[in-house]
Amino acid sequence: MAEAKTIKSTKLDSIESKFPLIKGEELGKMRLCEFGVCADGVKRSCAKIEAKAGFHWTECMPASKGGPMPEGVTCCPKNHFGFLASGKMKIMMVETGEEQIISAGEAYYVPPKHDAIMLEDTVMLEFESTAAEYYGKLDNDAS
């Protein structure tokens, strides 16, 4: 992608959703806008992720549960940096047992090796989203 040296904007809702089907069901939407390497030398992206209440990462995403993740991946391997526009989600760190509820209006950073459950329908806005880039490349036909 070419270096971005001009002002750019994109309507996130105009981008096709890349959220993988989970056991043949649509449990959310994920729209990723990649701006490429910008004038400051940093690769920039923004993602809008919507997930339905009840979505539970470790129950939906691992291959062992019929999800789209590669074999052996049992928790989210990516970090997340963003803003919860609406809803509520519970994050659980797999190795430490730390838990936190993130509510609408809060900015967040979540390191790799976590689990998540959506307590309400959620809308997340994430920046420099390696997670959205990663999940957007998963097989969208998983069932």
N, C-alpha and C positions, 0 to 999 in steps of 0.2 A: 504494500500500500504506500502511496506517495506521502511525503512529509507534508503535514498540515501547517501552512504558513498564513492562512487566511481564516477569517471567522467562519465557523461551520455550525449548523444546527440541523437537527432531525427530529421529526415527530416520532417518538418511540412507538406509539400505537399504530403507526403505518408500517412497521417492520414485521415480517412474518415471524410467528412464534416458533421457537426451536426447543421448547420443553418436551422431553421425551415422553412418549406414552408409557404409562405404568400399568402393566398387566392388561393392556388394551384400553385403558381408561385415561382420559385427560384430567389430570389433577392440578393443572396450572398452565401458565403461559410464561414464556421467557423471550423477551425481545432485546437483542444485543446490537448496539450501535458502536462500530469501531471507527475511530477517527485516525488511526495510524500513529506514526511517530510525529509528534508536534515540534514546534520551533524550539522548545526547551529540551528536546532529545528524549522525551518520555512517551511511551506508547499509551495512548489514552483510549478509554472505552467507557461506556455507560450502559447499564442494563436495567430493564424494568422486569421484575419477576413477580408473578402473581401465583399464589398457592392456596388451595382450598383448605378450609378447616379440617383437621384430622390427618392431613398429610404428615407422615412420620418417616423420616429419612431411612432409618434402619429397617423399617417394615416394607418400604416401597422400592428403594433403589438398588440394594445388593442383588447380584445375579442369583444368589442362593434363594432369594425370595421372589424370583421372576422379574427382577428389575433390569435396567439397562447397563449397570456398572460392570466393568471387567471382573472376572473371577478373582476372589481374594480381597476385594475392596469392601470393607464392612462398615466404614464410617466415612463422612465427607473428608476427602483429602485436600480440600482447598480452603483458602481464607476468604473472608467476606468483609467488605468495608462499604457501608452504605447508610441509608436512611429508611426507616420503616414508615411509609406514608400512611398506611392504615392496617389495622388488625393487631394481633398479638401472637408472639411465638416464644417457645421455650427452647433454650439451647442447653445442651448437656455435653460437657467435655468428657470424652471417653476415658482418657488416662487418669484424670484427677478427680472426676466425679463432680466438679464444679457445675452448678446450674444457675441460669439466670433467665428471667422473663424479660423480653424486649417488647415494648408497647409502641403504638402509633405515636409519632412525633419524636422518636428517639433515633439518634445516630448510633451506629454500632461498628465494632470490629470483632470478628470471630475468627480465631486461629484454626488451622487444620486439625483433624482428628476430633470432630464433634458430631453430635447427633442433633436433630432438630425436629420438633413437632409444632405444627401450626395450631394454635389454640382457637384462632378465629381465621376467617378468610383474610389473607394478607396481600399487601402490595409493597414490594421492596424496590428501592432505587439503589443500585450498586455502581461503584466507580472503580476504574482499572480492574474490572471484574475478570480475573483469571478463572474464577468458578464458572461464570456464564460462558466464557469462551470454551472451557472444557466440556461442560454439560451440553452446549449447543452442538458439539461434534459427536455426541453419543448416537447410537442407532435409534432413530425415532420410531422404529417398527417393533420395538421390544414388546412382548406381551406375556 
